[in-house]
């Protein structure tokens, strides 16, 4: 439980203290290397809990503080897109570095698509006051900036460094890498 609390706090702060981007992009956060490394070091379930809780709190702060363009729907959207990454990455934790890197790439692609497809539906069917005359093509292009999430791929080397640095401490705590 302590691990979940500490890392959800770290993920919340690293989600809140981010580079803000104009809507519909939102932000580039510091959280990806933290939750990627945590998924390898601690396994699926503690990582899932920490990512879900930390992402909800961090994104909730972005909404409450009043960052322009941040909508309340982004809080569950962030959890929906990020938390399952723990299972994708943790699956590879004992399979070697190449598979770990591949799982991080797949997790980032999952996150991107988890943002993109709901946004495409939202923009197409008139949610967020776009009106019902929006076509599927227009909705697609309105959601297309979600592919900017792929920038998180740049955090994979940072996550690998964190795994290497924190691995001995996690092993001492009983987390068998």
C-alpha positions in Angstrom: 0.0 0.0 0.0 2.9 2.4 0.8 4.3 1.8 -2.7 1.0 2.7 -4.3 0.7 5.8 -2.2 4.2 7.1 -2.8 4.1 6.4 -6.5 0.6 7.7 -7.1 1.7 10.9 -5.4 4.7 11.1 -7.7 2.6 10.4 -10.8 0.0 13.0 -9.6 2.7 15.7 -9.2 4.4 14.7 -12.5 1.1 14.9 -14.3 0.2 18.3 -12.8 3.6 19.9 -13.3 3.6 19.5 -17.0 4.2 21.4 -20.2 0.7 22.8 -21.1 -0.2 22.7 -24.7 -3.1 24.4 -26.5 -6.3 22.3 -26.8 -7.1 19.7 -27.8 -3.6 18.4 -26.9 -3.6 19.4 -23.3 -0.1 18.7 -22.0 3.2 16.8 -22.0 3.7 15.3 -18.6 6.7 13.9 -16.7 4.7 10.8 -15.6 5.4 8.3 -18.5 9.0 7.3 -17.5 7.8 6.9 -13.9 4.9 4.6 -14.6 6.8 2.7 -17.2 9.6 2.0 -14.8 7.2 1.2 -12.0 5.4 -1.3 -14.1 8.6 -3.2 -14.6 9.9 -2.8 -11.1 6.7 -3.5 -9.1 4.5 -5.5 -11.4 1.0 -5.0 -12.8 -1.3 -4.6 -9.8 0.5 -2.1 -7.7 1.5 -0.1 -10.8 -2.1 -0.1 -12.1 -3.4 1.2 -8.8 -0.6 3.9 -8.6 -1.1 5.0 -12.2 -4.9 5.1 -11.9 -4.9 7.1 -8.7 -2.0 9.4 -9.5 -3.3 10.2 -13.0 -6.8 10.9 -11.6 -5.4 13.2 -9.0 -2.9 15.0 -11.2 -5.4 15.5 -14.1 -8.1 16.5 -11.6 -5.8 19.2 -10.3 -5.3 20.4 -13.8 -9.1 20.7 -14.2 -9.7 22.2 -10.8 -6.9 24.7 -10.9 -8.5 26.0 -14.1 -5.9 25.3 -16.7 -7.5 26.7 -19.8 -9.0 24.0 -22.0 -8.9 21.2 -19.4 -12.3 19.5 -19.3 -13.5 17.3 -16.5 -13.9 14.4 -18.9 -10.1 14.3 -19.2 -9.8 12.8 -15.7 -11.5 9.5 -16.4 -10.0 9.6 -19.9 -6.5 9.9 -18.5 -7.1 6.9 -16.2 -8.7 4.9 -19.1 -5.7 5.5 -21.3 -2.8 5.2 -18.8 -3.7 2.6 -16.2 -3.9 -0.4 -18.5 -0.3 0.4 -19.6 0.8 -1.2 -16.4 -0.5 -4.6 -17.5 1.1 -4.3 -21.0 4.5 -3.3 -19.6 4.5 -5.6 -16.5 3.8 -8.6 -18.8 7.3 -8.1 -20.1 9.1 -7.5 -16.9 11.0 -10.8 -16.8 11.4 -11.2 -20.5 14.6 -9.1 -21.2 15.2 -5.6 -22.2 14.2 -5.9 -25.9 10.7 -7.2 -24.9 10.4 -4.6 -22.2 11.2 -1.8 -24.7 8.7 -3.4 -27.1 6.0 -3.5 -24.4 6.6 0.2 -23.6 6.2 1.0 -27.3 2.9 -1.1 -27.4 1.7 0.6 -24.2 2.3 4.0 -25.6 0.5 3.1 -28.8 -2.4 1.7 -26.6 -2.5 5.0 -24.7 -2.6 7.0 -27.9 -5.4 4.9 -29.4 -7.3 5.0 -26.1 -7.3 8.8 -26.4 -8.0 8.9 -30.1 -11.0 6.6 -30.6 -13.2 8.0 -27.9 -12.3 11.5 -29.0 -13.1 10.6 -32.6 -16.6 9.5 -31.5 -17.0 12.5 -29.3 -16.1 15.0 -32.0 -18.1 13.1 -34.7 -21.4 12.8 -32.7 -21.5 16.4 -31.4 -20.3 16.1 -27.9 -18.6 19.2 -26.5 -20.9 21.5 -28.4 -19.7 20.8 -32.0 -23.2 20.1 -33.2 -24.7 17.1 -34.9 -23.6 18.1 -38.4 -20.0 17.0 -37.9 -19.0 14.1 -40.1 -16.8 11.1 -39.2 -14.0 12.6 -41.3 -14.2 15.9 -39.5 -14.3 14.0 -36.2 -11.3 12.0 -37.2 -9.3 15.1 -38.0 -10.5 16.9 -34.8 -9.2 13.9 -32.8 -6.0 13.5 -34.9 -3.8 15.6 -32.6 -4.2 12.8 -30.0 -1.4 11.1 -32.0 0.9 13.7 -30.4 0.8 11.3 -27.4 3.3 9.2 -29.3 5.9 11.8 -28.1 5.9 9.6 -24.9 8.1 7.2 -26.8 11.0 9.6 -26.1 10.6 8.7 -22.4 11.5 5.0 -22.9 15.3 5.5 -22.5 14.6 7.6 -19.3 12.4 4.7 -18.0 15.2 2.2 -18.7 17.6 4.4 -16.7 15.2 4.5 -13.8 14.8 0.7 -13.9 18.5 0.3 -13.8 19.0 2.8 -11.0 16.0 1.7 -8.8 16.2 -2.0 -9.5 18.5 -2.9 -6.6 16.3 -1.0 -4.1 13.2 -2.7 -5.4 14.8 -6.1 -5.1 15.8 -5.3 -1.5 12.2 -4.5 -0.9 11.1 -7.9 -2.2 10.0 -7.0 -5.7 11.6 -9.7 -7.8 12.4 -8.1 -11.1 
